[in-house]
């Protein structure tokens, strides 16, 4: 009797751990594909580059100082500024792309049966985000030290070794600024796009409340307590750091409808996994009186997942969907396939800016 009680107690403790999200769930090989974060040291810096707003927003900013060198003026410094920032990243894992027929309510009040393409995914905060060394602080200001000077001296975008030089200024932190406050909890603001490379069509992830229940029952059978978020309410969840002993994973699902059944090659773009970005100020885009940043072109670091399906337009089947680039023995045909994905060699995924 005592042995049965202990076994029951152990089972209850194990299930309670699963329910609280503290114990990582194990999946069979091939069920979950994990894309590790890919932070790059150069993502912490933008520049050296001119700050286009200053000379136009402040009159008579350019002048010839009498008691200092021209390079010390605000105007000259604005012509070659180094912008620094902390870069955070989330780990992204996903289950195979699948399909499900769902009765979706229409504006007319009637139900319409639709084929929903969906991807169940998991995001984790692993900490150890990139932080540039020598950030400007009260101490550096008091000592009249500019932490950007050494970076400006070493980093020349035209030098092949410049990328390695950024590594000298790399540090790590688990605290980042979210909504103006330092915290070790991240937020995921997802933006999923399913892009048909052949037909140049793009499908934005749709929030389909009617699909959430059937997807949860199918993907997490026997786990009614499992939280599964859509692309809207997942942004409300603070994502704490996960490690070997604490699993603070957050699960979500991206859903698409009305996908062209002719599609053979497609990619899924995922934004929101990092705050890394690039920007460009086109000449003449900012004019006096404009708000700062007007005309600026921003490209965000984006995960591109490559897929293909050998099926036809009749009776779409999720079993036909393959993750990765299709391989072809003919070099000419292989080159055409790679061009569809915008890659130089067969890869399952790639990080791009868009």
N, C-alpha and C positions, 0 to 999 in steps of 0.2 A: 504493500500500500504506500509506504514511504517513497519507494523508487518511482512509482507512477506519479506521485505528487511532484517529485523533483523534476521529472521529465516534462510534466505539464507546465510547471513553473518556468523551466528553461525555454520551452516553446513560446510561452506567453511573453517572456522578456525579449526573445528574438523578434517576434511580431511587433511588439511595441517599439523596438528599435527601428524596424522598417517604417512603421507609421510615422515616427518622429523625424525620419530622414537622416538619422545619424549613421546608419550602416549602409555602405555602398551596395547596390544591387548588382549581382553578377548576371551577365548575359552569355548565351551560347556564342561561340566564335562566328563572326560574320553578321551578327544581328545588329550590332552597334558600330558605326564607323566614327572614329574620333579624329578631329583635325586639331592638332596642338596649336597654341598661340605661336605666332611668328614675329615677335617684336624685332625691330631693327634700330640700332643706335641712332642712325641718321634721322629717324622719325621724330626725335626730340627737338630737332632744330629746323628752322626755316631761315634761309639766308646764307650769306649776307645778301640783302636786297633792300631797295629803297622803300621807305614808307610814303606812299604816294599822297596820303591825306595831308601830311603836315605842311609842305610848301604851299598848298592851295588853300588850306583852312586858316593859316596864320599869315597875315600880311607882313611884308618886310622881314621875313625870317632870314633871308640871305644877306649877310653884311660882312664887312671886313673889320674884324676886331683889332683894337690897338694894343691891347696888353696880353693877348693870347694868340695862339696859332689858329688859322682858319679851321683846321680839323677838329678843334674843340667845340665849335659852335653846334647848336641844335640842328641847323640845316645840314651841315656836313655829316653829322652822325646819322641823320635820317636817311642819307643816301646809301648807307651801308650798315644796316641794322641786322642783328642776329636775334631771332625770336626763339625762345626756349619754352618747353612745356613737358610735363610728365605724361607718359603714354601708358594707358592701361589696356589690358587684353582679357578676353574671356575664351575659355576652351569651348569648342563646339563639337557635339556628337550628334549623330542622326541615325535613325532607322531607315530601312529601304523606302523609297518612294512607293506609295500605294494608292489604290483607287477604292471608292466606296460610293454606292448609290444612296442618296439621302433625299427625303421629302422636304423641300425647302419652301417656307411660306413666301407668297408673292404679295405685291402691293394690292392685288385684287382681293386678297383674303383667301385665295385658293392655294392648295399645295401643288408644287411641281417637282417631279422626280428628276434629280440632276446627278450627273457623275462628278464626284469631287475627287480631285487629285490632292493628296496631302502628304506632308512630311512631319513625322514626330521627331522632336529634337530635344537635346539637353544642353544647358549651358552651366559652366562651373567657373567660379572665381578662384584661381590658384595663387593669387597674390604675386609678390616679386615683380611689380611693374617697373618700367624704366623711368628713372628720374635723372635729369642732367646734374652733374656735379657743379658746385659753385653757383647755385641759384642766388639771385640778388636778395640780400637780407639787410636788416638794419645795421648789422656789423660791417658788411661790405660797403654800405653807403657811407657810414661814419668814417671808414678808413679810406674813402674815395677810391675804392677798387671796382673795376668793371670786370665781372667774371666772363664777359663775352670776348674780351680782348685776346686771350690765349686761343680761343676757338677761331676767331677771325684770322689770326696769324697762321694757324695750322691748316685750316680747311679751305681748300680751293676747289670748287666744283669741277674744274678742268683737269685736275690731277687724279689719275686712276687710283692712287692710294688714299684718296680723301675719305672713302668709306671706312677704311680701317682706323683713320685718325679719330673718328667720332667715338670709337670704343674707349678712348682715353677719358672721355667725359661721361661715361655711363655709371649710374648708381642704381640701387634698387630700393623700392618702398612698397608697402602694402596699403598705405593711405593715399587716397586720391581726393580731389575736390569734386563733389557732386552737389549740385544745387547750392553752390557757394559755401559748403561746409566740408571739412576734412573727415573722411570716413574710410573704413576698410571694407565697406559693403558697396558693391557696384549695382548699376541698374542696366537692364537690357531693353533698348528701344529698337525693336527689330524692323527691318524693311526687307521683305522677301520679294523677289521678282523672278518669275519663270520666263525665260527668254528663248524663243524659237530661233535658232541660228539660220535655218533655211528660209523661213517665211517672214523673218524680221518682225515677229509679233512679240509683245511683252504682256504678261499677265501679272497684275499686282495681287498679292496675298489678300484674300477677303476673310473677314470675320463672319463665320456661319454658325450661329448658336445651335441650330438644329443638328449640326454635324458633330458637336463636341461629345455628346453622350455616346453615340455609336462608335466613335473613334476610340474613346477611353475604354469602353467595354472590349473592343477588339484588341487593342494594343496592351492593355493591362488587365487581362482576365483574372478574376479573383482578387483584385486589389481596388475595391470601390473607394478606398481612402486616398488613392493616388491623385494628387493635384495635377491638372493639365490645363495650361493657360493658352489663351489665344494671343494674337499679336498686339492686342490692345491692353488687356489687363496684366500681361506679364511684366510690363514696364513699371507696375506698382509694387513689385516684389523686390526688396533689398536682397542682394545675393552675397551672402557671407562667404568667407574663405573656406575652401574645402582642402582637406589633407587626407593622409592615410587613415586617420581615425575618425574623421568627421566629414560626412558627405552632405553638403548643403546645395546639392544640385537642384536646379529648377527646370521643369519640363514644360515644353510648349509644343504647339502644332501650327504649321502653316498650311493654308487651304486655298485651292484654286478651282474655279469652275469655268465652263465653256472653253476648255482647251481644245485647240484644233486637233482632230484625230489624225491628221496627216503627218504630224510631227515625227521626224526620225531622230534629229539631233537637237538637244536643248541644254541649257545651263540654268542653274539656279543661283542668283546673286543674293548674298546675305550681307546686309550692312547692320552695324550696331555692335559688332564684336570687339571693336577697338575705337578709340577716339583719334587714331592717326589720320592725317589728311595732308593734302597738298593744295596750294592755292596760287592763283595767278591774277595779276592786276593788268588787264588789257590797257594799252595806251589810250588815254582820253576817256576811259569809262567813268572815272571819278571826276566830278566837277565841283567848283566852289559852291558851298551851301548844301551839298549832299550829306546824308548820314554816313558816318564812317563805315567802310566796307562796301559801299555802293559800287556795283559793277564787278565785284570780285568773283572769280570763278573758283569754286571749291570742289575738289575731287576727294572723296572719302575712300579709305582703304576698305576693300570689299572682298569677301570670299566668293570665288567662282567655283561651283561644283558642276562637273561635266557629266552628262548623261546621254544615252542613246537607246533607241528601241527598234527592233527589227520587224515590228508588226505592221499591220495595215489599218485602214480606216474602219474596218468591220469588227465590231465587238472588241473594243480596247481592253487589254488585259495587263494588270500590273506586273505579272510574271515576265512580260516582255522587256521591262525597263532594266537597263544595265547602268551601273555607276562606272564612270571613266570614259576615255576615248575609245572608239572602235578601232581595232587594228586590222589593217588590210595588207596582204602580201605584195600588192602592186604599188611601187613607190609613187607613181603619179596619183593613184586614187588615195593613197595615204596622205599625200600632201594636200589634196582637196579637203579631206576630213579634218586635218589639223587646222586648215584655214577657217573651217566652220567655227572652231572653238577659239580661234585667235591665239594659238600656241605654236611653238616651234617643234615640240616633241610630245609624244603621248603622255599625258598626265591625268590623274584623276581630279585634281583640283589645283587652283593657282590663286594667288592673291593679286588683285588688280586695283587700280584707282578709277573710280567713275562717279 
